[in-house]
Amino acid sequence: MSRSLLICLALLATGPASLHAAEPLQELGLAQAEALWLAHNREVRLARVGVQAAQADSLTAAQAPNPQFSLSTSSINPRSGIGAGSLGQKRVDSVLRLDQVIERGDKRELRQQVAGAALEAAGQGLAEVQRQSRFQLRVTYWDLRLAQERRQVAEESGELYRRSVKAAEMRLKVGDVAGADVSRLRIEAGRAENEARAAQADLERARQSLAYLIGKESEAASLRATEPWPRSEGEAVTARRPELENRADVLAARARVKAAEAARELARAARSRDVTVGVQFEHFPPGDASPNNTYGVSLSVPLFLRHAYEGEIARAEAELLAARTQEEQVRAQALGEVAQAESLLGAARERRQRLEDGLLAEAERVASASEYAYGRGALGLLDLLDARRTLRAVRLDAAILRAEYAKALAAWQAVLGQ
């Protein structure tokens, strides 16, 4: 065996080196990412604030109207003035009055029903935000995992071409290889470098996307997804209606219908006249012929002469109809999402299994045999390059199909509210 061939084989046997300087990475499993998301995600935090606001509305709805106190004076003579002495000796009429609105028609109880249903809807709305945001987190996490594998494949391919170029250049010096073959290897090495750089840019974007969802933007450059790809066997793909009935968006829509029904009854209750009861104390100036201190009571009710809240009632009826229609819409969309997710999950599983059952292993065997044969001069350069391209493409397809299956599984779990 020639000396140049020994050098070539030694270079090909060298392990791949990273294209980038080593950096400290924060390894992140899927469960850890979800814990950070639950604690720091801004959309979830905003939804929690909405629940707090609904709780405050419930407190307001349970409150009865406050009484109203008033103090007034009259009979002030601008010519003679109000006279000397204490306040009780002034020549003015003084009135102290206290009024209280008494609600009728169960308005307070109806307000509480509206607020309670709205609070329930807000709580289910929070759960729905969490459901959708968790699905987005899982998709982003698997995108990062895919970007990592793409970069790894690109780096290993680029390193292999660089070592091949070095080996070919040494063989060129001793006349064991043609110059055109070295040029082809250099072209392939340049293409591999470009692919590695593009893969690195995709990886950085994926890190930034995940960092935003978990509230760790300052640590984006150090994130690394370590969760293994989910297994593709034994997954149930049968939709069950009770699961959809308990999904957050369906429950939220149902609660909004309850709130609209209570709001309609509250609008109708406006026809029950509220009564305002008042008591007063009146102090007359000294020297008046009437008693100095008198008391009185009052009762007032509204007169429905121009309207009887027909507009408010009609608006409440329309909002109830809209809430019921939205509930039907949410249920129909949920069923459609289940059917679509089931189809995507089944297709992703089949494609992944078809590739992993034979294509990937076959491509690796062909590439290994081609490297061995080329190193011994039994295979041409073009055949070697073709085998390398095929292996790289199959490895990338495998990573993409695993990511597609992982995201399809996440979508299936999300549509069932898991």
N, C-alpha and C positions, 0 to 999 in steps of 0.2 A: 504494500500500500504506500502510495507516495506521501511525502511530507506535507504537501498542500492539502491532501485529502484528510489527513489527521488533524490539521489545524481547523479545517471546515467542520468536521464532526465535533471537535472540542467546543467551538463557538456555538454550534446548534444545541449542544447539551447544556449550555449555561442557562440558569433560571432567569425568568423575566424580571426586569427592573422597572420601577415605577417611573412614569414620566414627570411626576411632580414631587416636590419635597415633602417629606413626611410631616403631617400635621396632626395634632391631638384631636381625636374624633369622639364625640359623645354618642355611644351606642344606645340605640333606642328601639325597644321592642314595641309591638303594637299596643299592648296593655299600658306601657309607660306613656306612650303618645296620647292615648285616650285619657289617662289621668291628668296629664298636663292640659289637654284640650278642655276638659271639664272645669278645671280650675281657672284657666286664663283666657278662654275664647271670648272675644268681645261680643259676638252675636248672642251667645248664650247669656252673657252677663246683662245685655240689654233686655233680653226676654225676661230675665229674673226681675229687672226693674219694672217691667210691665205688670208682673204679678203683684209686686208691692203696691203699685198704683191702684190696681183692682182691689186690693185689701183695704186701701184707704177709702175707696169709693163705698165699700161695704160698711165701713164705720160711719160714713156720712149718711148713707141711706137709713141707718137705724136711728138717726137722731130726730127727735120731735122738734117742731118750730120753737124758737126762743120767744119768751114774752118780750114785750116792748114797753119801756117806761118813757113817759114824756112829762115835761114841766113847762107850763105856759103862764103868762101874765096878761091881763087885759085891763080895760078901763083906766088907762093912764091919761091924765089930763095934762096937756103940754103947757097950759097956762099956770096952774097952781102947783104943778110938780107932784111928786109922790109923797111929800111930807117928810117930817123928821121922825126919829125914833128907830126902834129895831125893825127887822124885816116884818115882823108881825103887825107893826103899827103903820106900815106904809099904806097909802091910799091907792091900792091896786088890788084887782082880783087875781088870786093865784090858784092854779089848778094843777094837781098832781094826778097823773092818770097811768094805769097799767092795763095793757091789752094782751090777750092771748088767743092765738088762732087754734081752733080745735078741728083737726082733720077728720073727715068722714069718708066713708067708702073704702076703708081698709087701705088707704094710700100708703101709709108707712110700711105695712106688711108687704104690699106689692113692690114698693121700692126695694125692700130687702130681698125679695125674690129675684128682681132684676139684677141687683148687685151680686147676689150669690151665684146666679147663673153666669154672669159676666166673669166673676172670679174663677169659676170652674173652667170657663172657656180660656181664660188667660193661663191657667195652670196647664191645660192640655195644649195650649199654644206653645208654652215653654217646652213641653215634651216633644211637640212636633218640630220645633227649632232644633232641639237636641237630636232628634232622629235624622233630620236632613243634614245637619252639620256633622254628625258622627259619620254618616255615609260619605260626605265630602272629605272628611279627615282620612277615612280608610282608602278612598281612591287616591288621595294625594300621597298617602304613605306608600302605597304600592307603586305609584309613579316614581317615587324616590328610589324604591327598591329596584325597579326596572332601570332607572338611570344609572344606578351603581353598577349593575351587571353590564349594561351597554358600555360604560367606560372601561370596565375590566376587560371585556372582550376586545375593545379597540386598543387598549394599552398592550395587551398580550400580543395582539396581531402586529402592532407597530414595532414592538421590541423584537419579535421574530423576524420581521423584514430588515430591521437594522442589523441584526446579527448575520442575516443572510447576505446583506450587502457587504459587510466586512469580510465575510468568508469568500464571497465571490471576487472581491478586489484582490485578496491574497492569491486566489487561484488564477486570476487574470495575469498576475505578475509572473507566474511560472508557466502560463500558457495552457492551463487546464480548462478554461472557459472562455467563450467568445465575449468581446466587448459589448455586443448587442444585448447579451443576456444580463450583463451587469447594469446596463442602462434600463432594461425592463424592471429589474429589481429595484433600482433607485426610484423609478416612477411609482411602483407599487408601494414603496416605503413612504414616499411623499403623500400618496393618497391615504395611507394608513395614519400618518401624522395628522392630516386634516380631519379624518374621522374621529380620532382621539380628542382633538381640540373641540370639535362640535359636541362630542359626548360629554366633555367636561363642562361646556356651557349649559347643556341640558341638565346636568347634575346640579349645577349651581342654582338654576331656576327652580328645580324641584325642591331643593333645600329651602329656598326662600318661601315657597308656597306652604310647605309644611310648618316652617317656623312661624309664619303669620297665624296659622290656625291654632298653634299651641302657645302663642304669646312669647316666643323666644327668638325674636328677630335678631337680636345682638349675637346670638349663638348659632345663626344659620349655617355658617361655614363649617361648623364642627359636627353637624348632625349626620348620623349614619343609621340607616334602617337595618336591623338585624333579624327581624321576624322571618322564619322560614316560609316559603311559599305554601299556601294551604293545600292539603291533599285533595285529590279530585274524586276519590271514591266514597261511596256510602252517603252521599248528600241527598236528602229528601227534597223533592221539588213538586209537592202537591199543595195547592192552596186550600186553606180551610177558612170558611167564612167567619167563624167565631174569632179568628185571629184578626181579621180585618175589622170586625165590629169593635175590637178593643184597641185599634190603632189610634194614635193621638189625634190625627187630623179628623178622623171620623167622630171621635168623642168631642172634640172642640166644636165641630159643626153641630152636633146634637145639643151641646150646651148653649150655643148661640140661638138655636130654635127655642129652647126653654126661656132664654132671656127675652127674645122677641115676643113670645106668648105672654109673659108677665108684663112686658112694656105695653102690649095692647090692652090688657086688663087695667093697667094703670092709667092709660089714656081714657078709657071708658069711665074709670072712677072719677075723672075730673067733673063729670056731670053731677056727682054728689056734692052739694054745696058745703063748703067749709064755713064754719061759724066762728066769728070773732067776738069774744066776750071781753068786756072792759069794766073796770071799776075806777072811780075817781074820787078825789077829795078836793073841795074848793073852799078857799079862804077869802072872805070878803073884807074890805077895809073897815076899820072901826068907825062907828057913827052911822053906818048904813042901817036902814030899818029892818032888813032881813037878818037872820041869824048869821053870826060871823063864820061858822064852819058848817058845811053841808057835804053830803055824800051822794053818790049816784052810781048807777050801773048802766051798761049799754050792751046791745046785741046787734050784730050786723051780719048780713048774708048777701052774697052777690046775686044780681038779677040777670038771668040769661035772656036779655032782650034782643041782642044783636047776633049772638052766636052761642052755640052750646058745645064748643070744642069739636065741631065736625071735622075740621082740617087735621087736628092732632090725631083724632081717631083713625081717619083715612090714612094718614102717614104711617101710623103704627101697623095698620093692616097690611100696607104695602111692604113694610120692612119685614113683617112676619112671613109673607109670601116669598120674599127674596131669601130669607134665612132657610126656609124649607127647600127652595130650589137649589141653594148652595149645598145643602146637606146631600141632596140627591147627586149633585155634580161631584162632590168629594167621594161619595161611595162608588160612582161609576169610574172615576179616575183611579181609585184604588184598585178596583178589579182589573182595569186595563194595565196598570203598572205590574200587577202580579203576573198577568199573562205574558207581558213583554219580558219581565225579568226571568220567568221560567224558561222562555224560549232562548234567551241569551245565555243563561247558565248552562242549559243542555248543549247548545252549540259550542260554547267555550270548552266544556269538558271533553267533548268528542275530538275537537281539534288538538287539544293538548295531549290527550291519550294517544292519538294517532302519531304525533311527532315523537313523544317520549318512548313509545313501544318499539320503535325501530329506526326511524329516520336519524335521530341524533346519534345513536350508537354507531350506525352504519357510516355516517359522515366522519365521525372520529376515527373509525378504523381505516377508512380510505385515506384520510389526511395523514395518519401515522405511517401507513404503508408507503405513501408517496414521499414523505420526508426521508424515510429509510432508503427507498430506491434512488431518490435523487442524490443522496449523499454518497452512494456507491456508483453513480454514473449510469444507472440503469433506467433513468426516467428523464425526459426533457423538462426544461424550465417551464414551458407553457402548461404542461400537464400538472406540474407542481403548483403553479399559481392558481390554476383552475380548482385543484383540490383544496387549497387554502381558502379561496373565495367561497367555495361551497360550505366548508366547515364554519367559516365566520357567519355566513348567512343563516345556516341552520341554528347555530348557537343564539344568534339574535332573535330568530323566529321562536326558539324555545323560551327565551326570556319574555318576549312579547306575549306569547300565548299563556304563559304562567301568570303574567300580570293581568291579562284579560280575564282569565278565569277567577283570579282573586277579586277583581273589581266586580265581575258578574255575581260572585257569591256575596260580596258586600251589598250589592244592589238587591239581591234576593232577600237577604236578611233585613234590609231597610224597609222594603215594601211590606214585609210581614210585621214590622214594628219591633224586631228583635234587637 
